[in-house]
Structures are given as C-alpha cells and as structure tokens.
Amino acid sequence: MMYWNGGWAWVTLMPLLWIALIGLVVWAVLRLTQHSAGRHDATDDPRKAPGETPEEILDRRFASGEIDGEAYTEARKRLADHRPGPR
C-alpha cells in the first residue's frame, strides 16, 4: 500500500507531459516551415535587404502626406549624398 501513495500524481502528470511534448514538436515544425517558406520579414535577418528601399519609403511617406515637399526634397538630397558610389 505504501507504494501507491504518489501514484495518482503520475497518472495525472503523464498525460500532461505528453500533451506538452506533442505541442512543442508541433510548434517547432510550424516555426521551421514558416521560415523555410519565406514568410518572415526582413527584421529576422539583418543581412537581408528590406522590402523597400529608403527612397521608396520616402516616396510613400510623401504620397501619404506624412511629410511636406520641403522635407521630401531635403531627405532625397541627403539620401543621394550618402549613397555609396563607385570609387
């Protein structure tokens, strides 16, 4: 009789352990397949180029009215001055 005092705990914990293990495997598979399918944004890997160039972002912000014409012109000039060119 002394051996069965903690038996109910194992009967309860074993199914929970298996559910957690299966959930972890499913999560890992989904996470890996999403990255291999290319469903991640540019912030996942800083070496990869973002979807928009700085000029495209500037154009979009100007078109949406976030910045005025003067700020747009100045920003375009600064971007052109800091663009690496052939040496």
Buried (B, 14 or more C-beta within 10 A) or exposed (E): EEEEEEEEEEEEEEEEEEEEEEEEEEEEEEEEEEEEEEEEEEEEEEEEEEEEEBEEBBBEBBEEEEBEEEEBEEBBEEBEEEEEEEE
